[in-house]
Amino acid sequence: MSTLSIFLIALVAIEHIYFLILEMFLWTSPKGMKVFGLKSKAFAEDTKVLAANQGLYNGFLAAGLLFSIIEKDIKIASFFLICVTIAGIYGSYSTKKVKLFYVQAIPAIMALIIALI
């Protein structure tokens, strides 16, 4: 793997660690509510467990990407980057928020293209 591909894969991993923190620990905070567009504290409290579960999955994506860097394994990196891309596409479609596609899927797609070149 090239230095550029390692850098881009690491950026995607860091992004997902950030998502983990937001969803698992900051969901009901003003920052978490703002990032996810939550309108009420009550709704944030009611969905806190779901968000934490979602955050855990983001942590697994980050762990897989970091593992691929440690192992310098393009196959593992490709698998997790494709998973991130699918999550970004589905998340954008299901929430009707195109921004999610740009924030999650585009960096993964870029990292995947560079890694495969």
C-alpha positions, -999 to +999 in steps of 0.1 A: +000+000+000+012+035-009+017+062+017-012+081+001-035+051+004-025+045+040-031+082+048-066+081+032-076+049+049-064+063+082-085+094+076-116+073+070-108+053+102-104+085+122-137+098+108-154+066+121-138+069+155-153+105+156-187+090+146-183+064+174-176+092+200-205+113+188-230+084+187-219+066+219-209+094+242-222+128+228-256+118+214-276+138+240-251+166+243-256+199+224-228+190+200-243+156+192-278+170+189-266+197+165-245+173+143-274+148+139-301+175+137-320+162+168-348+186+177-354+177+213-335+164+243-363+139+249-359+124+215-322+122+220-327+104+253-352+080+238-328+071+210-296+070+230-293+032+231-299+029+193-273+056+186-247+039+209-253+006+190-247+025+157-216+041+172-202+007+181-206-005+144-187+026+133-160+016+158-158-018+141-154-002+107-126+020+121-109-011+138-110-030+105-095-001+086-067+003+112-061-034+111-057-033+073-030-006+077-012-026+104-012-057+082-007-037+050-034-058+035-053-043+005-079-070+006-089-062+042-088-024+034-110-029+003-135-049+023-139-023+050-139+006+025-166-010+006-186-015+038-182+022+046-192+031+011-224+010+013-232+025+048-228+060+034-250+053+004-277+036+025-275+062+052-278+090+027-307+073+009-326+063+041-323+097+058-327+117+026-295+136+036-271+139+007-245+154+030-241+120+046-230+106+012-203+132+008-191+129+044-190+091+046-190+075+012-169+098-009-138+096+014-141+058+014-145+057-024-114+079-029-094+058-005-105+026-023-096+040-057-061+052-046-055+019-027-064-002-058-043+019-083 
